[in-house]
Amino acid sequence: MKGISIVPALFLVLALTAPAVAQGDADRTIQELTELRRTVQQLSLELKSASAQWEKGLRELKAIGEAVEALKDEQKQLALAIRTSELDHREITLRLRELDQIRRELEGRGGRSARPRPEETEPAPESRRPRADEPARPKTDPPKDPKPTTEAPRAPPEPEKLVPVTAEQRALLEDAQKHFYNEQDYPKARELLDRLLEESGLSPVLKAQALYTRGLCHHRLKDFKKAIADFREALTVTGPSETRGSLLYNIACGHALLGEKDAALENLRKAFAEKFDDPGFRHTKADPDLENLRSDARFKELVEGK
């Protein structure tokens, strides 16, 4: 019996099993592709979710930014309202001082009769009969009437008329302060204050506030001579208050920037004499406007000796 050749038998086996092997590989490939598609779909869904969250985060950031801007605007409006209320308070304080001064003048000139204090009046003599051994008191003549005077009584002084602040004047000042403090538009603020100060019969407090702000505009625009002039004029219409210290300090800064050391130091001394608010001289020591005074021994004595 002849033996069967091994090689043809192997080919025969491979030929019979090859389709099954190929079919198994195809099934595995299809399964892998299906899993890959599912993974891609899952990643796509996650990407869409992440994109939605990203857009939501951007919207929230935008809303936060708008809220911050709204808060900034509200803060600016509040600061402007505070400055306006300070103006009202200063004007009321000045008016009260003026009225008190008028009252004192009227009292001093006899506008109101002065009543004697109880301790200054003499007690009435006690009515009693004189004793037998008591000497009789000498009779005194009643006091003679004083000679009539021909001088007419002085009329009390007329009270000073209060100067009202009109709505247009207040609106013009507030608009100028808005351009200065909020927008840093110094030329526009100065233009508005020029218009306000051209009016006659301004309230002293309103005029002082306008001159003070216009002086700051001149200072920021490096027109130091005009700034000093406005600050000095504001001093003439400002009563005793903390504003005088600030005005004198700004005058000192203007002279320092012009290289006028003596005038700068003199006004700096006056500012501190008027209770300029600078605890520990921290602002004065760091103010760049006073840079050329720091090497002067008088400046060191002023800020370190107080």
Beta strands, then each sheet from edge to edge (+ up, - down):
end
